[in-house]
Amino acid sequence: MKVRTRLTHCAVEAAMQVVTGKWKVHILWALSPRPRRFGELRRLLPGVSEKVLIDQLRELMTDEIVHRDSQPGPVPHVEYSLTARGAALNEALRPLGAWGREHL
């Protein structure tokens, strides 16, 4: 997969561009403990439309943050999981979350 490239000279801006989107951080949180099927993600993220969830997952896959694993069969089985890059991003966001809890 090709990582989306954007012209930027600020490392923080580059990181923020990957997680910009109302649902991306929520998706990262939902995938942090284990891989999830699409329906599980929908249930864990009330309020997200199917189209928006699909679009956000596609962008995260393009940025190599999320991996889509498709198992063929009579009932297709698709799971989404964090890549190593996605897990590292989640860890990088942890202090930001701590800051947010402290300053709510």
Phi and psi restraints in degrees (value plus and minus 20) as a CYANA .aco file:
   2 LYS   PHI    -115.5   -75.5
   2 LYS   PSI     109.3   149.3
   3 VAL   PHI     -96.2   -56.2
   3 VAL   PSI     114.0   154.0
   4 ARG   PHI     -84.5   -44.5
   4 ARG   PSI     114.4   154.4
   5 THR   PHI    -133.4   -93.4
   5 THR   PSI     119.0   159.0
   6 ARG   PHI    -154.2  -114.2
   6 ARG   PSI     123.7   163.7
   7 LEU   PHI     -95.7   -55.7
   7 LEU   PSI      99.2   139.2
   8 THR   PHI    -175.2  -135.2
   8 THR   PSI     131.2   171.2
   9 HIS   PHI    -133.4   -93.4
   9 HIS   PSI     -17.0    23.0
  10 CYS   PHI    -135.6   -95.6
  10 CYS   PSI     102.8   142.8
  11 ALA   PHI     -83.2   -43.2
  11 ALA   PSI     -57.7   -17.7
  12 VAL   PHI     -85.4   -45.4
  12 VAL   PSI     -61.6   -21.6
  13 GLU   PHI     -82.1   -42.1
  13 GLU   PSI     -60.9   -20.9
  14 ALA   PHI     -80.8   -40.8
  14 ALA   PSI     -62.9   -22.9
  15 ALA   PHI     -86.9   -46.9
  15 ALA   PSI     -62.0   -22.0
  16 MET   PHI     -86.0   -46.0
  16 MET   PSI     -51.8   -11.8
  17 GLN   PHI     -83.4   -43.4
  17 GLN   PSI     -50.1   -10.1
  18 VAL   PHI     -91.9   -51.9
  18 VAL   PSI     -55.6   -15.6
  19 VAL   PHI    -120.9   -80.9
  19 VAL   PSI     -16.5    23.5
  20 THR   PHI     -87.3   -47.3
  20 THR   PSI     109.7   149.7
  21 GLY   PHI     119.2   159.2
  21 GLY   PSI     118.2   158.2
  22 LYS   PHI     -77.3   -37.3
  22 LYS   PSI     -51.6   -11.6
  23 TRP   PHI    -128.4   -88.4
  23 TRP   PSI     -28.6    11.4
  24 LYS   PHI     -82.6   -42.6
  24 LYS   PSI     -64.5   -24.5
  25 VAL   PHI     -85.0   -45.0
  25 VAL   PSI     -56.9   -16.9
  26 HIS   PHI     -84.9   -44.9
  26 HIS   PSI     -58.9   -18.9
  27 ILE   PHI     -84.3   -44.3
  27 ILE   PSI     -64.5   -24.5
  28 LEU   PHI     -78.3   -38.3
  28 LEU   PSI     -65.0   -25.0
  29 TRP   PHI     -80.5   -40.5
  29 TRP   PSI     -65.5   -25.5
  30 ALA   PHI     -85.3   -45.3
  30 ALA   PSI     -51.6   -11.6
  31 LEU   PHI    -109.5   -69.5
  31 LEU   PSI     -27.1    12.9
  32 SER   PHI     -83.9   -43.9
  32 SER   PSI     -59.4   -19.4
  33 PRO   PHI     -97.2   -57.2
  33 PRO   PSI     -52.6   -12.6
  34 ARG   PHI    -190.5  -150.5
  34 ARG   PSI     145.5   185.5
  35 PRO   PHI     -81.8   -41.8
  35 PRO   PSI     132.2   172.2
  36 ARG   PHI    -156.0  -116.0
  36 ARG   PSI     129.5   169.5
  37 ARG   PHI    -102.9   -62.9
  37 ARG   PSI     142.5   182.5
  38 PHE   PHI     -76.3   -36.3
  38 PHE   PSI     -66.2   -26.2
  39 GLY   PHI     -81.2   -41.2
  39 GLY   PSI     -57.9   -17.9
  40 GLU   PHI     -81.6   -41.6
  40 GLU   PSI     -64.4   -24.4
  41 LEU   PHI     -80.7   -40.7
  41 LEU   PSI     -62.4   -22.4
  42 ARG   PHI     -79.6   -39.6
  42 ARG   PSI     -62.0   -22.0
  43 ARG   PHI     -89.5   -49.5
  43 ARG   PSI     -54.3   -14.3
  44 LEU   PHI     -95.8   -55.8
  44 LEU   PSI     -37.9     2.1
  45 LEU   PHI    -141.5  -101.5
  45 LEU   PSI      49.7    89.7
  46 PRO   PHI     -82.0   -42.0
  46 PRO   PSI     117.0   157.0
  47 GLY   PHI      83.9   123.9
  47 GLY   PSI     -37.4     2.6
  48 VAL   PHI    -104.7   -64.7
  48 VAL   PSI     116.6   156.6
  49 SER   PHI    -101.9   -61.9
  49 SER   PSI     138.5   178.5
  50 GLU   PHI     -79.4   -39.4
  50 GLU   PSI     -63.3   -23.3
  51 LYS   PHI     -81.8   -41.8
  51 LYS   PSI     -66.1   -26.1
  52 VAL   PHI     -85.2   -45.2
  52 VAL   PSI     -62.2   -22.2
  53 LEU   PHI     -81.2   -41.2
  53 LEU   PSI     -63.9   -23.9
  54 ILE   PHI     -80.8   -40.8
  54 ILE   PSI     -66.9   -26.9
  55 ASP   PHI     -81.6   -41.6
  55 ASP   PSI     -64.7   -24.7
  56 GLN   PHI     -86.2   -46.2
  56 GLN   PSI     -59.5   -19.5
  57 LEU   PHI     -83.1   -43.1
  57 LEU   PSI     -61.8   -21.8
  58 ARG   PHI     -81.8   -41.8
  58 ARG   PSI     -63.1   -23.1
  59 GLU   PHI     -84.1   -44.1
  59 GLU   PSI     -61.0   -21.0
  60 LEU   PHI     -86.3   -46.3
  60 LEU   PSI     -53.6   -13.6
  61 MET   PHI     -89.5   -49.5
  61 MET   PSI     -60.8   -20.8
  62 THR   PHI     -81.2   -41.2
  62 THR   PSI     -56.9   -16.9
  63 ASP   PHI    -103.5   -63.5
  63 ASP   PSI     -16.0    24.0
  64 GLU   PHI      40.6    80.6
  64 GLU   PSI      18.0    58.0
  65 ILE   PHI    -118.6   -78.6
  65 ILE   PSI     -55.7   -15.7
  66 VAL   PHI    -142.2  -102.2
  66 VAL   PSI     123.2   163.2
  67 HIS   PHI    -133.0   -93.0
  67 HIS   PSI     118.1   158.1
  68 ARG   PHI    -128.6   -88.6
  68 ARG   PSI     102.6   142.6
  69 ASP   PHI    -134.3   -94.3
  69 ASP   PSI      99.7   139.7
  70 SER   PHI    -130.8   -90.8
  70 SER   PSI     103.5   143.5
  71 GLN   PHI    -127.3   -87.3
  71 GLN   PSI      96.4   136.4
  72 PRO   PHI     -92.0   -52.0
  72 PRO   PSI     140.6   180.6
  73 GLY   PHI     140.7   180.7
  73 GLY   PSI    -196.4  -156.4
  74 PRO   PHI     -78.1   -38.1
  74 PRO   PSI     -58.2   -18.2
  75 VAL   PHI    -137.8   -97.8
  75 VAL   PSI      87.4   127.4
  76 PRO   PHI     -77.5   -37.5
  76 PRO   PSI     119.5   159.5
  77 HIS   PHI    -139.9   -99.9
  77 HIS   PSI      95.1   135.1
  78 VAL   PHI    -139.4   -99.4
  78 VAL   PSI     109.1   149.1
  79 GLU   PHI    -145.1  -105.1
  79 GLU   PSI     126.3   166.3
  80 TYR   PHI    -132.3   -92.3
  80 TYR   PSI     119.5   159.5
  81 SER   PHI    -164.5  -124.5
  81 SER   PSI     143.7   183.7
  82 LEU   PHI    -100.0   -60.0
  82 LEU   PSI     120.0   160.0
  83 THR   PHI    -100.5   -60.5
  83 THR   PSI     156.3   196.3
  84 ALA   PHI     -79.7   -39.7
  84 ALA   PSI     -59.1   -19.1
  85 ARG   PHI     -84.1   -44.1
  85 ARG   PSI     -59.7   -19.7
  86 GLY   PHI     -86.7   -46.7
  86 GLY   PSI     -60.9   -20.9
  87 ALA   PHI     -84.1   -44.1
  87 ALA   PSI     -60.2   -20.2
  88 ALA   PHI     -85.0   -45.0
  88 ALA   PSI     -59.2   -19.2
  89 LEU   PHI     -83.7   -43.7
  89 LEU   PSI     -62.6   -22.6
  90 ASN   PHI     -78.7   -38.7
  90 ASN   PSI     -62.2   -22.2
  91 GLU   PHI     -85.2   -45.2
  91 GLU   PSI     -58.1   -18.1
  92 ALA   PHI     -86.7   -46.7
  92 ALA   PSI     -49.6    -9.6
  93 LEU   PHI    -101.1   -61.1
  93 LEU   PSI     -37.5     2.5
  94 ARG   PHI     -75.3   -35.3
  94 ARG   PSI     -68.6   -28.6
  95 PRO   PHI     -82.8   -42.8
  95 PRO   PSI     -52.6   -12.6
  96 LEU   PHI     -84.4   -44.4
  96 LEU   PSI     -61.1   -21.1
  97 GLY   PHI     -83.1   -43.1
  97 GLY   PSI     -60.1   -20.1
  98 ALA   PHI     -83.4   -43.4
  98 ALA   PSI     -61.0   -21.0
  99 TRP   PHI     -82.0   -42.0
  99 TRP   PSI     -63.6   -23.6
 100 GLY   PHI     -82.3   -42.3
 100 GLY   PSI     -62.9   -22.9
 101 ARG   PHI     -81.8   -41.8
 101 ARG   PSI     -60.3   -20.3
 102 GLU   PHI     -87.5   -47.5
 102 GLU   PSI     -51.9   -11.9
 103 HIS   PHI    -129.6   -89.6
 103 HIS   PSI      -2.3    37.7
